[in-house]
């Protein structure tokens, strides 16, 4: 499981973001666009809670390797 402060930040953003009708509509539209189903947002918090530190480390090794480095001037 991810550290509490990481989950806490996400949970706070989800809770306060969903308070306004505009933010809720934006969130539902995003899930409709990404997943083809606005109801996918219902399980988002459970999916984030299921992520472990090992999952993040594995993704970082896969996507943030030195072979993907780009130098900008």
C-alpha positions in Angstrom: 0.0 0.0 0.0 1.2 3.5 -0.7 2.2 5.8 2.1 -0.7 7.5 4.0 0.3 11.0 2.9 0.1 10.0 -0.8 -3.4 8.4 -0.4 -4.5 11.3 1.8 -3.6 13.9 -0.8 -5.4 11.9 -3.5 -8.5 11.3 -1.3 -8.7 15.0 -0.3 -8.4 16.1 -4.0 -11.2 13.6 -4.9 -13.5 14.7 -2.1 -13.1 18.4 -2.5 -13.0 18.3 -6.3 -16.3 16.4 -6.4 -18.1 19.1 -4.3 -18.8 21.4 -7.2 -21.2 20.3 -10.0 -18.7 21.6 -12.6 -15.8 19.6 -11.2 -18.0 16.5 -11.0 -19.1 16.9 -14.6 -15.4 17.3 -15.6 -14.4 14.2 -13.7 -17.2 12.1 -15.3 -16.4 13.4 -18.7 -12.7 12.4 -18.2 -13.6 8.9 -17.2 -16.0 8.6 -20.1 -13.2 9.7 -22.5 -10.5 7.5 -21.0 -12.4 4.4 -20.1 -15.6 4.7 -22.2 -17.7 4.7 -19.0 -18.3 7.6 -16.7 -19.2 5.1 -13.9 -15.6 3.9 -13.9 -14.9 6.8 -11.5 -16.9 5.0 -8.8 -14.1 2.6 -8.2 -11.2 5.0 -8.7 -10.4 5.3 -5.0 -10.2 1.6 -4.5 -7.9 1.2 -7.5 -5.6 3.9 -6.1 -5.6 2.3 -2.7 -4.6 -1.1 -4.3 -1.4 0.4 -5.7 1.7 -0.6 -3.7 5.1 1.0 -3.4 6.5 -2.0 -5.5 4.0 -1.2 -8.2 5.2 2.4 -8.4 8.9 1.3 -8.4 8.2 -1.2 -11.2 6.5 1.4 -13.3 9.3 3.9 -12.7 11.9 1.4 -13.8 9.9 0.6 -16.9 9.1 4.2 -17.9 11.8 6.3 -16.4 14.9 4.5 -17.5 18.1 6.2 -18.7 17.4 5.0 -22.2 14.4 7.3 -22.2 16.3 10.4 -21.1 16.2 13.5 -23.3 18.5 16.4 -23.0 17.1 19.9 -23.7 19.1 23.0 -24.4 
